[in-house]
Amino acid sequence: MSSQDIPEENLPAAQEHAHGAVSVADEVNPFADPGLPPHEHRIQDIDERAAKRSERAVALLFTVSMLATIGFIVSYVTVPHDKSIFVFPIGHISALNFALGMTLGTALFCIGAGAVHWARTLMSDVEVADERHAIAAPEDVRAKVHADFRQGAKESAIGRRKLIRNTMLGALTLVPLSGVMLLRDLGPLPGTSLRHTLWAKGKRLVNMNTNQPLRPEDVAVGSLTFAKPDGLEEAQEDFQNEIAKAALMIVRLQPGNIKDKRELDWSHEGIVAFSKICTHVGCPISLYEQQTHHVLCPCHQSTFDLSDGARVIFGPAGHALPQLRIGVDSEGYLQALGDFEEPVGPAFWERG
């Protein structure tokens, strides 16, 4: 049904809109401005029953969005992360990923589709032409913009179409819950796990390169050796997490060159063991200067003095490298006499 088939008295009241001046071609301007075509009324503009159908369709889309968001949350909580399903023609995929993708995609699509259908069928579709104006709008233009905004708000019927308004607000309110649920994947609170490593009393120091336990005679004066706890293997699932806290740096100094009393007490025959993890942002330290006993972090040039408790002498690091107390076991191998006394790596919110 077109507007031509509707009696004039049933058509909406005509509104004054600027359609642009129609010009005639001449020598100066050879291209005539045809102006805007006459406005065609939609069926929803002239038939309230059609408008109600569109309103219900928009509300249905917003309602489906709400249900899909609830489905997203339910799927996140109930579907096992290791379950897989067969989906033709994709094949076997994660059931959780499929459920989350389908529900979240449906929720977002229905909000968008509902907004588009609302705009195309119920909001005003009268084309308005306006001349370009300066960026700094004069007061009369600003007043006109405010008036147009109020007119548009009125024509959107958001106050009168309460079903659309309420379901749209419900859909927009529930969709952010999907993002809130994803925050759960940040993992559980660390508790005290950041304060502890695999080092414990009696745990042998194993050379990272040879994978063999270290004896005091294996560490020469002026050398730098990297060690890991005995029993930690690269094939283990949690290797990266554990080595990030337990990586050790072994240096042998002349006992007379050690300035810090606690460092000397925690060493064995001048062999000192410090965390390899920089206390700035956690980079692995690997550069050692034998003459000065300084180690340098290659990331941001934080420098630590291994002869003076590994204190910071340059760079952005906030505190000294943690030292591991070491000794030898009954078979003559270097062993830890406990865990680090303080957290390894950068400071964190529970450092205390």
Secondary structure, DSSP 8 states (H G I E B T S, - for coil): --GGGS-GGGS---------------SS--S-----------HHHH-HHHHHHHHHHHHHHHHHHHHHHHHHHHHHHHS-TT-EEEETTTEEEEHHHHHHHHHHHHHHHHHHHHHHHHHHHTS-----------SS--HHHHHHHHHHHHHHHHHHTTTT-HHHHHHHHHHHHHTHHHHHHHGGGG-S--TTGGG--S--TT-BEEETTT--B--GGGS-BT-EEEEEETT--TTSTTHHHHHHHH-EEEEE--GGG---HHHHHTSBTTEEEEESB-TTT--B--EEETTTTEEE-TTT--EEETTTTTEEEESS--S---EE-EEE-TTS-EEESSS-SS--SS--TT--
